[in-house]
Amino acid sequence: MDNNGYRLLLPEGTLDYFIISDVKESASEIVIYLEEKNEVPKEYAGMKVESKGFYVDPKKAGQKAGSGKWAIKTKC
């Protein structure tokens, strides 16, 4: 899937830490699914780091905490 155009809809720097895993388009919105990269940022390379994951919105009952998967919606 070619995601180059969709990256322009994301805040600068987002793809430093996430990859676009899927995109779904409808007539009224675009949903961009992001997956967290499993990499330590360069500025923390010499330090001991531990992932704490993300807190999950209770409305997303099927998503487990710390899964690193997110969706961003934008209206067309």
MOGI-V225927 format. One record per helix or strand. SS is the DSSP state (A for helix, B for strand). FROM is the first residue (numbers start at 1). TO is the last residue. If there is no record, write none. Layout:
SS/FROM/TO
SS/FROM/TO
//
This chain:
A/6/9
A/14/17
B/18/25
B/29/36
A/42/44
B/69/75
//
